[in-house]
């Protein structure tokens, strides 16, 4: 019964995610938001491409080639995710002093790097068989996993800074930068919380039977579905706010001035039959 329920749930979440991404891309391009947020737009498009590749390529390619494709997309997604963080920071804190930029960037990198160093297991470098194709795939997977974690940590940090200090610069309440940062931070904190919860479960729970193992898998699927639902909610949030104009940017309708005696045209005199 669980399998019969999980299959449509996964498909429904996939369809909702993909359709919401397409709508968001239409809003970004149609409302001319992509010009201001090119890397955010690229990140949404790349995620949609990964979902489409999952639908079209799984089961139709050799496992090794398929794994290489998805790991390459994952590594590319890490690079784009880091560029999105830089883009949000630049848009939010235009005009901030250079010294403040350097101090905050260094502090954020130190904190995120420290958390990343103790986040999850790291491979034993001495035991890796350097030069083999499997090691290359493992390094690509490690870069995707650790890079994604670093991007989420930096996204959360920048999002908190935008919420707390954005009003002093160019990211006040209801601005597009502020709303994008809120959505990104929400997705990041949900992703980090789910990842940490799953790591704790994997270290502490040791199933002793097939039923316990299936229950553990069901719990993992529920956590992943929760992450997808939060991401869909963020997509809807971005669609709504990016469709709207920022406060103070609406173009007022032109109002014609009322005619005054000085501006009212006078009728030209006409000749009467007597004068003729």
C-alpha positions as a Markdown table, in Angstrom:
| # | Residue | x | y | z |
|---|---|---|---|---|
| 1 | Unk | 0.0 | 0.0 | 0.0 |
| 2 | Unk | 2.9 | 2.3 | 0.7 |
| 3 | Unk | 4.4 | 1.7 | -2.7 |
| 4 | Unk | 1.1 | 2.4 | -4.4 |
| 5 | Unk | 0.8 | 5.7 | -2.5 |
| 6 | Unk | 4.5 | 6.8 | -3.0 |
| 7 | Unk | 4.6 | 6.6 | -6.8 |
| 8 | Unk | 1.8 | 9.1 | -7.5 |
| 9 | Unk | 3.0 | 11.4 | -4.7 |
| 10 | Unk | 6.4 | 11.5 | -6.3 |
| 11 | Unk | 5.0 | 12.2 | -9.7 |
| 12 | Unk | 2.6 | 14.9 | -8.5 |
| 13 | Unk | 5.5 | 16.7 | -6.7 |
| 14 | Unk | 7.6 | 16.4 | -9.8 |
| 15 | Unk | 4.9 | 17.9 | -12.0 |
| 16 | Unk | 4.1 | 20.7 | -9.5 |
| 17 | Unk | 7.8 | 21.6 | -9.2 |
| 18 | Unk | 8.4 | 21.6 | -13.0 |
| 19 | Unk | 5.3 | 23.5 | -13.9 |
| 20 | Unk | 6.0 | 26.1 | -11.1 |
| 21 | Unk | 9.5 | 26.5 | -12.5 |
| 22 | Unk | 8.2 | 27.1 | -16.0 |
| 23 | Unk | 5.7 | 29.7 | -14.7 |
| 24 | Unk | 8.5 | 31.5 | -12.7 |
| 25 | Unk | 10.7 | 31.6 | -15.8 |
| 26 | Unk | 7.8 | 33.1 | -17.8 |
| 27 | Unk | 7.5 | 35.8 | -15.1 |
| 28 | Unk | 11.2 | 36.4 | -14.9 |
| 29 | Unk | 11.5 | 36.9 | -18.7 |
| 30 | Unk | 8.1 | 38.5 | -19.4 |
| 31 | Unk | 8.3 | 41.0 | -16.6 |
| 32 | Unk | 12.0 | 41.8 | -17.3 |
| 33 | Unk | 13.3 | 40.5 | -14.0 |
| 34 | Unk | 15.8 | 38.2 | -15.6 |
| 35 | Unk | 17.9 | 41.2 | -16.6 |
| 36 | Unk | 18.3 | 42.2 | -12.9 |
| 37 | Unk | 18.7 | 38.6 | -11.6 |
| 38 | Unk | 20.4 | 36.6 | -14.4 |
| 39 | Unk | 22.0 | 34.0 | -12.1 |
| 40 | Unk | 18.8 | 33.4 | -10.2 |
| 41 | Unk | 17.1 | 32.9 | -13.5 |
| 42 | Unk | 19.9 | 30.5 | -14.6 |
| 43 | Unk | 19.6 | 28.6 | -11.4 |
| 44 | Unk | 15.8 | 28.0 | -11.9 |
| 45 | Unk | 16.4 | 27.0 | -15.5 |
| 46 | Unk | 19.2 | 24.6 | -14.6 |
| 47 | Unk | 17.0 | 22.9 | -11.9 |
| 48 | Unk | 14.2 | 22.5 | -14.5 |
| 49 | Unk | 16.7 | 21.0 | -16.9 |
| 50 | Unk | 17.8 | 18.5 | -14.3 |
| 51 | Unk | 14.2 | 17.5 | -13.7 |
| 52 | Unk | 13.6 | 17.1 | -17.4 |
| 53 | Unk | 16.8 | 15.0 | -17.7 |
| 54 | Unk | 15.6 | 12.8 | -14.8 |
| 55 | Unk | 12.4 | 12.1 | -16.7 |
| 56 | Unk | 13.9 | 11.5 | -20.1 |
| 57 | Unk | 17.2 | 9.8 | -19.4 |
| 58 | Unk | 16.6 | 7.5 | -16.4 |
| 59 | Unk | 16.3 | 3.9 | -17.7 |
| 60 | Unk | 17.4 | 4.9 | -21.2 |
| 61 | Unk | 21.1 | 5.3 | -20.7 |
| 62 | Unk | 23.9 | 3.2 | -19.3 |
| 63 | Unk | 24.2 | 3.7 | -15.5 |
| 64 | Unk | 27.8 | 5.0 | -15.7 |
| 65 | Unk | 27.0 | 7.6 | -18.4 |
| 66 | Unk | 23.8 | 8.6 | -16.6 |
| 67 | Unk | 25.7 | 9.1 | -13.3 |
| 68 | Unk | 28.3 | 11.2 | -15.1 |
| 69 | Unk | 25.5 | 13.4 | -16.6 |
| 70 | Unk | 23.8 | 14.0 | -13.3 |
| 71 | Unk | 27.0 | 14.6 | -11.4 |
| 72 | Unk | 28.1 | 17.1 | -14.0 |
| 73 | Unk | 24.7 | 18.9 | -13.7 |
| 74 | Unk | 25.1 | 18.8 | -9.9 |
| 75 | Unk | 28.6 | 20.4 | -10.0 |
| 76 | Unk | 27.3 | 23.0 | -12.4 |
| 77 | Unk | 24.4 | 23.7 | -10.1 |
| 78 | Unk | 26.9 | 24.3 | -7.2 |
| 79 | Unk | 28.7 | 27.0 | -9.3 |
| 80 | Unk | 25.4 | 28.7 | -10.2 |
| 81 | Unk | 24.2 | 28.5 | -6.6 |
| 82 | Unk | 27.3 | 30.3 | -5.4 |
| 83 | Unk | 26.9 | 33.0 | -8.1 |
| 84 | Unk | 23.3 | 33.4 | -6.9 |
| 85 | Unk | 24.6 | 34.1 | -3.4 |
| 86 | Unk | 27.0 | 36.8 | -4.8 |
| 87 | Unk | 24.2 | 38.3 | -6.9 |
| 88 | Unk | 21.8 | 38.6 | -4.0 |
| 89 | Unk | 24.5 | 40.2 | -1.8 |
| 90 | Unk | 25.4 | 42.7 | -4.5 |
| 91 | Unk | 21.8 | 43.6 | -5.2 |
| 92 | Unk | 20.9 | 44.0 | -1.5 |
| 93 | Unk | 23.9 | 45.9 | -0.3 |
| 94 | Unk | 24.7 | 48.4 | -3.0 |
| 95 | Unk | 26.5 | 51.3 | -1.6 |
| 96 | Unk | 27.9 | 49.5 | 1.5 |
| 97 | Unk | 31.5 | 50.5 | 2.3 |
| 98 | Unk | 34.2 | 48.2 | 1.0 |
| 99 | Unk | 35.6 | 47.5 | 4.5 |
| 100 | Unk | 32.1 | 46.3 | 5.5 |
| 101 | Unk | 32.0 | 44.1 | 2.4 |
| 102 | Unk | 35.3 | 42.5 | 3.2 |
| 103 | Unk | 34.6 | 41.9 | 6.9 |
| 104 | Unk | 31.2 | 40.4 | 6.3 |
| 105 | Unk | 32.4 | 38.2 | 3.4 |
| 106 | Unk | 35.3 | 36.9 | 5.4 |
| 107 | Unk | 33.2 | 36.2 | 8.5 |
| 108 | Unk | 30.5 | 34.4 | 6.5 |
| 109 | Unk | 33.1 | 32.3 | 4.7 |
| 110 | Unk | 34.8 | 31.4 | 8.0 |
| 111 | Unk | 31.5 | 30.4 | 9.7 |
| 112 | Unk | 30.2 | 28.4 | 6.6 |
| 113 | Unk | 33.6 | 26.7 | 6.1 |
| 114 | Unk | 33.8 | 25.7 | 9.8 |
| 115 | Unk | 30.3 | 24.2 | 9.7 |
| 116 | Unk | 31.1 | 22.4 | 6.4 |
| 117 | Unk | 34.2 | 20.9 | 7.9 |
| 118 | Unk | 32.2 | 19.0 | 10.5 |
| 119 | Unk | 29.1 | 18.4 | 8.3 |
| 120 | Unk | 28.8 | 14.8 | 7.3 |
| 121 | Unk | 31.6 | 12.3 | 6.5 |
| 122 | Unk | 34.6 | 13.0 | 4.5 |
| 123 | Unk | 36.5 | 10.4 | 2.5 |
| 124 | Unk | 39.9 | 9.0 | 3.6 |
| 125 | Unk | 42.1 | 10.5 | 1.0 |
| 126 | Unk | 44.9 | 8.0 | 1.4 |
| 127 | Unk | 42.6 | 5.1 | 0.6 |
| 128 | Unk | 41.4 | 6.5 | -2.7 |
| 129 | Unk | 42.6 | 4.7 | -5.9 |
| 130 | Unk | 43.7 | 7.8 | -7.7 |
| 131 | Unk | 43.5 | 7.6 | -11.5 |
| 132 | Unk | 40.5 | 5.3 | -11.7 |
| 133 | Unk | 37.2 | 6.5 | -13.2 |
| 134 | Unk | 35.3 | 5.5 | -10.0 |
| 135 | Unk | 37.4 | 7.9 | -8.0 |
| 136 | Unk | 36.7 | 10.7 | -10.5 |
| 137 | Unk | 33.0 | 10.0 | -10.1 |
| 138 | Unk | 33.4 | 10.0 | -6.3 |
| 139 | Unk | 35.2 | 13.3 | -6.4 |
| 140 | Unk | 32.5 | 14.8 | -8.6 |
| 141 | Unk | 29.8 | 13.5 | -6.2 |
| 142 | Unk | 31.8 | 14.9 | -3.2 |
| 143 | Unk | 32.1 | 18.3 | -4.9 |
| 144 | Unk | 28.3 | 18.3 | -5.6 |
| 145 | Unk | 27.4 | 17.3 | -2.1 |
| 146 | Unk | 29.8 | 19.5 | -0.2 |
| 147 | Unk | 29.5 | 22.4 | -2.6 |
| 148 | Unk | 25.7 | 22.2 | -2.3 |
| 149 | Unk | 26.0 | 22.3 | 1.5 |
| 150 | Unk | 28.3 | 25.3 | 1.3 |
| 151 | Unk | 26.0 | 27.1 | -1.1 |
| 152 | Unk | 23.0 | 26.5 | 1.2 |
| 153 | Unk | 25.0 | 27.7 | 4.3 |
| 154 | Unk | 26.0 | 30.9 | 2.5 |
| 155 | Unk | 22.5 | 31.4 | 1.1 |
| 156 | Unk | 21.1 | 31.2 | 4.7 |
| 157 | Unk | 23.7 | 33.6 | 6.0 |
| 158 | Unk | 23.1 | 36.2 | 3.2 |
| 159 | Unk | 19.3 | 35.7 | 3.6 |
| 160 | Unk | 19.5 | 36.6 | 7.3 |
| 161 | Unk | 21.7 | 39.6 | 6.6 |
| 162 | Unk | 19.2 | 40.8 | 3.9 |
| 163 | Unk | 16.3 | 40.4 | 6.3 |
| 164 | Unk | 18.1 | 42.2 | 9.2 |
| 165 | Unk | 20.0 | 44.9 | 7.4 |
| 166 | Unk | 18.6 | 45.1 | 3.9 |
| 167 | Unk | 16.4 | 48.1 | 4.6 |
| 168 | Unk | 19.5 | 50.3 | 5.2 |
| 169 | Unk | 20.6 | 49.8 | 1.6 |
| 170 | Unk | 18.7 | 48.6 | -1.5 |
| 171 | Unk | 16.7 | 45.6 | -0.1 |
| 172 | Unk | 13.8 | 47.0 | 1.8 |
| 173 | Unk | 10.6 | 45.2 | 2.6 |
| 174 | Unk | 8.6 | 44.1 | -0.5 |
| 175 | Unk | 11.6 | 44.7 | -2.9 |
| 176 | Unk | 12.3 | 41.8 | -5.2 |
| 177 | Unk | 15.7 | 41.2 | -3.7 |
| 178 | Unk | 14.2 | 41.0 | -0.2 |
| 179 | Unk | 11.5 | 38.5 | -1.4 |
| 180 | Unk | 14.0 | 36.3 | -3.3 |
| 181 | Unk | 16.3 | 36.2 | -0.3 |
| 182 | Unk | 13.5 | 35.2 | 2.0 |
| 183 | Unk | 12.5 | 32.3 | -0.3 |
| 184 | Unk | 16.1 | 31.2 | -0.8 |
| 185 | Unk | 16.8 | 31.3 | 3.0 |
| 186 | Unk | 13.6 | 29.3 | 3.7 |
| 187 | Unk | 14.6 | 26.6 | 1.2 |
| 188 | Unk | 18.2 | 26.6 | 2.6 |
| 189 | Unk | 17.2 | 26.2 | 6.2 |
| 190 | Unk | 14.7 | 23.4 | 5.3 |
| 191 | Unk | 17.3 | 21.6 | 3.2 |
| 192 | Unk | 20.0 | 21.8 | 6.0 |
| 193 | Unk | 17.6 | 20.7 | 8.7 |
| 194 | Unk | 16.4 | 17.7 | 6.7 |
| 195 | Unk | 20.0 | 16.7 | 5.8 |
| 196 | Unk | 21.1 | 17.0 | 9.4 |
| 197 | Unk | 18.1 | 15.0 | 10.6 |
| 198 | Unk | 18.8 | 12.2 | 8.1 |
| 199 | Unk | 22.4 | 12.1 | 9.2 |
| 200 | Unk | 21.4 | 11.7 | 12.8 |
| 201 | Unk | 18.9 | 9.0 | 11.9 |
| 202 | Unk | 21.5 | 7.1 | 9.8 |
| 203 | Unk | 24.0 | 7.1 | 12.7 |
| 204 | Unk | 21.6 | 6.2 | 15.5 |
| 205 | Unk | 19.0 | 3.9 | 13.9 |
| 206 | Unk | 20.0 | 0.4 | 13.0 |
| 207 | Unk | 17.1 | -1.6 | 11.5 |
| 208 | Unk | 17.0 | -5.2 | 12.6 |
| 209 | Unk | 14.3 | -6.4 | 10.3 |
| 210 | Unk | 12.9 | -5.8 | 6.9 |
| 211 | Unk | 9.9 | -4.0 | 8.3 |
| 212 | Unk | 12.1 | -1.6 | 10.2 |
| 213 | Unk | 14.2 | -1.0 | 7.1 |
| 214 | Unk | 11.1 | -0.2 | 5.0 |
| 215 | Unk | 9.9 | 2.1 | 7.8 |
| 216 | Unk | 13.3 | 3.9 | 7.6 |
| 217 | Unk | 13.0 | 4.3 | 3.9 |
| 218 | Unk | 9.5 | 5.6 | 4.2 |
| 219 | Unk | 10.7 | 8.2 | 6.7 |
| 220 | Unk | 13.5 | 9.2 | 4.3 |
| 221 | Unk | 11.0 | 9.6 | 1.5 |
| 222 | Unk | 8.7 | 11.8 | 3.8 |
| 223 | Unk | 11.7 | 14.0 | 4.6 |
| 224 | Unk | 12.5 | 14.4 | 0.9 |
| 225 | Unk | 8.9 | 15.1 | 0.0 |
| 226 | Unk | 8.8 | 17.8 | 2.7 |
| 227 | Unk | 11.8 | 19.5 | 1.2 |
| 228 | Unk | 10.1 | 19.4 | -2.3 |
| 229 | Unk | 6.9 | 20.9 | -0.8 |
| 230 | Unk | 8.8 | 23.8 | 0.7 |
| 231 | Unk | 10.6 | 24.4 | -2.6 |
| 232 | Unk | 7.3 | 24.5 | -4.4 |
| 233 | Unk | 5.9 | 27.0 | -1.9 |
| 234 | Unk | 9.0 | 29.1 | -2.5 |
| 235 | Unk | 8.4 | 29.0 | -6.2 |
| 236 | Unk | 4.9 | 30.2 | -5.8 |
| 237 | Unk | 6.2 | 32.9 | -3.4 |
| 238 | Unk | 8.6 | 34.1 | -6.1 |
| 239 | Unk | 6.0 | 34.0 | -8.8 |
| 240 | Unk | 3.6 | 36.2 | -6.8 |
| 241 | Unk | 6.2 | 38.8 | -5.7 |
| 242 | Unk | 8.2 | 39.0 | -8.9 |
| 243 | Unk | 5.0 | 39.5 | -10.9 |
| 244 | Unk | 4.3 | 42.6 | -8.9 |
| 245 | Unk | 6.3 | 45.8 | -9.3 |
| 246 | Unk | 8.4 | 47.0 | -6.4 |
| 247 | Unk | 7.0 | 49.8 | -4.3 |
| 248 | Unk | 7.4 | 53.2 | -5.9 |
| 249 | Unk | 8.2 | 51.8 | -9.4 |
| 250 | Unk | 4.6 | 51.8 | -10.7 |
| 251 | Unk | 4.2 | 54.1 | -13.7 |
| 252 | Unk | 1.3 | 56.5 | -12.9 |
| 253 | Unk | -1.3 | 57.1 | -15.5 |
| 254 | Unk | -1.0 | 60.4 | -17.3 |
| 255 | Unk | -3.8 | 62.8 | -16.2 |
| 256 | Unk | -4.7 | 65.5 | -18.7 |
| 257 | Unk | -5.0 | 68.9 | -17.1 |
| 258 | Unk | -8.4 | 70.5 | -16.9 |
| 259 | Unk | -8.9 | 73.4 | -19.4 |
| 260 | Unk | -8.6 | 76.9 | -18.1 |
| 261 | Unk | -9.9 | 80.1 | -19.6 |
| 262 | Unk | -6.3 | 80.9 | -20.8 |
| 263 | Unk | -5.9 | 77.5 | -22.4 |
| 264 | Unk | -9.4 | 77.1 | -23.8 |
| 265 | Unk | -9.4 | 77.8 | -27.5 |
| 266 | Unk | -11.7 | 80.6 | -28.6 |
| 267 | Unk | -14.0 | 80.1 | -31.6 |
| 268 | Unk | -12.9 | 82.0 | -34.7 |
| 269 | Unk | -15.4 | 84.8 | -35.8 |
| 270 | Unk | -17.4 | 84.0 | -38.9 |
| 271 | Unk | -18.7 | 86.4 | -41.5 |
| 272 | Unk | -22.4 | 87.1 | -41.4 |
| 273 | Unk | -24.5 | 87.4 | -44.6 |
| 274 | Unk | -25.0 | 91.2 | -43.9 |
| 275 | Unk | -21.2 | 91.9 | -44.0 |
| 276 | Unk | -21.0 | 90.0 | -47.3 |
